[in-house]
Amino acid sequence: MELADKDGNGELDQREFYDFFSRIEGMMVTKEEIEQIFKDFDGSGNGGLSVEEFARAIYQVVLADMDEYTEDGDEGSTASIHELE
């Protein structure tokens, strides 16, 4: 969170959230998807993500990325979340 929270106020605004995702190599998320993720996880509706909201958003995006990776036919050892159910 500290790496992404450029103004140090303890929350990420939409710009900080976007900047964070745009720097992650291999993360195939569009600007529109990032905006939607931000809105989905801004539970308080205050225009900023708390540490907890940020953690949930990151977790969800990583799971979705892993799921997409395995659904694309990769024969690696990574299982999708659906395969584990």
Secondary structure as a PSIPRED ss2 file (coil, helix, strand):
# PSIPRED VFORMAT (PSIPRED V4.0)

   1 M C   1.000  0.000  0.000
   2 E C   1.000  0.000  0.000
   3 L C   1.000  0.000  0.000
   4 A C   1.000  0.000  0.000
   5 D C   1.000  0.000  0.000
   6 K C   1.000  0.000  0.000
   7 D C   1.000  0.000  0.000
   8 G C   1.000  0.000  0.000
   9 N C   1.000  0.000  0.000
  10 G C   1.000  0.000  0.000
  11 E C   1.000  0.000  0.000
  12 L E   0.000  0.000  1.000
  13 D C   1.000  0.000  0.000
  14 Q H   0.000  1.000  0.000
  15 R H   0.000  1.000  0.000
  16 E H   0.000  1.000  0.000
  17 F H   0.000  1.000  0.000
  18 Y H   0.000  1.000  0.000
  19 D H   0.000  1.000  0.000
  20 F H   0.000  1.000  0.000
  21 F H   0.000  1.000  0.000
  22 S H   0.000  1.000  0.000
  23 R C   1.000  0.000  0.000
  24 I C   1.000  0.000  0.000
  25 E C   1.000  0.000  0.000
  26 G C   1.000  0.000  0.000
  27 M C   1.000  0.000  0.000
  28 M C   1.000  0.000  0.000
  29 V C   1.000  0.000  0.000
  30 T C   1.000  0.000  0.000
  31 K H   0.000  1.000  0.000
  32 E H   0.000  1.000  0.000
  33 E H   0.000  1.000  0.000
  34 I H   0.000  1.000  0.000
  35 E H   0.000  1.000  0.000
  36 Q H   0.000  1.000  0.000
  37 I H   0.000  1.000  0.000
  38 F H   0.000  1.000  0.000
  39 K H   0.000  1.000  0.000
  40 D H   0.000  1.000  0.000
  41 F H   0.000  1.000  0.000
  42 D C   1.000  0.000  0.000
  43 G C   1.000  0.000  0.000
  44 S C   1.000  0.000  0.000
  45 G C   1.000  0.000  0.000
  46 N C   1.000  0.000  0.000
  47 G C   1.000  0.000  0.000
  48 G C   1.000  0.000  0.000
  49 L E   0.000  0.000  1.000
  50 S C   1.000  0.000  0.000
  51 V H   0.000  1.000  0.000
  52 E H   0.000  1.000  0.000
  53 E H   0.000  1.000  0.000
  54 F H   0.000  1.000  0.000
  55 A H   0.000  1.000  0.000
  56 R H   0.000  1.000  0.000
  57 A H   0.000  1.000  0.000
  58 I H   0.000  1.000  0.000
  59 Y H   0.000  1.000  0.000
  60 Q H   0.000  1.000  0.000
  61 V H   0.000  1.000  0.000
  62 V H   0.000  1.000  0.000
  63 L H   0.000  1.000  0.000
  64 A H   0.000  1.000  0.000
  65 D H   0.000  1.000  0.000
  66 M H   0.000  1.000  0.000
  67 D H   0.000  1.000  0.000
  68 E H   0.000  1.000  0.000
  69 Y H   0.000  1.000  0.000
  70 T H   0.000  1.000  0.000
  71 E H   0.000  1.000  0.000
  72 D C   1.000  0.000  0.000
  73 G C   1.000  0.000  0.000
  74 D C   1.000  0.000  0.000
  75 E C   1.000  0.000  0.000
  76 G C   1.000  0.000  0.000
  77 S C   1.000  0.000  0.000
  78 T C   1.000  0.000  0.000
  79 A C   1.000  0.000  0.000
  80 S C   1.000  0.000  0.000
  81 I C   1.000  0.000  0.000
  82 H C   1.000  0.000  0.000
  83 E C   1.000  0.000  0.000
  84 L C   1.000  0.000  0.000
  85 E C   1.000  0.000  0.000
